[in-house]
Amino acid sequence: MTESLEMYLETISLLHDRMRIARVTDIAAELGVSKPSVHAALHELERRGLARHEHYGEVHLSAEGREAAAEIRGRHELLAAFLREVVGVSPQTAERDGCRIEHYLSEETMERIKALAGEALSRKGPAGEGE
Ligand SMILES: [Zn+2]
């Protein structure tokens, strides 16, 4: 899947969580792109059986689309934690950079990052302790 299609899947899934609904206008606003761009991406997602686009503008993910989105969001969380806890950048930078590189890393690299982030987080102890 291309980086941009992954971004769309991630965004649709986030909007569903945040607002219980994902509409073409919301997706366009969230990604800062035009509605025609959203339509083009949605047709591609539809062709792959990942999303369904209703004529009134609502977008739904198929089971397969939800699974793919969860995978991408998992990578996002992990990379953000790694950049924050191991690399030591600010939470905002960790979020932004994590979301950019999440589309490019190999499984091998992700596995190592997972191990390192896991170590760093376990050293820190349960959330809320220390600081
Ligand atoms: Zn992301």
Boltz pocket constraint, residues with backbone or C-beta under 6 A from the ligand:
constraints:
  - pocket:
      binder: B
      contacts: [[A, 10], [A, 72], [A, 76], [A, 95], [A, 98], [A, 99], [A, 100], [A, 102]]
      max_distance: 6.0
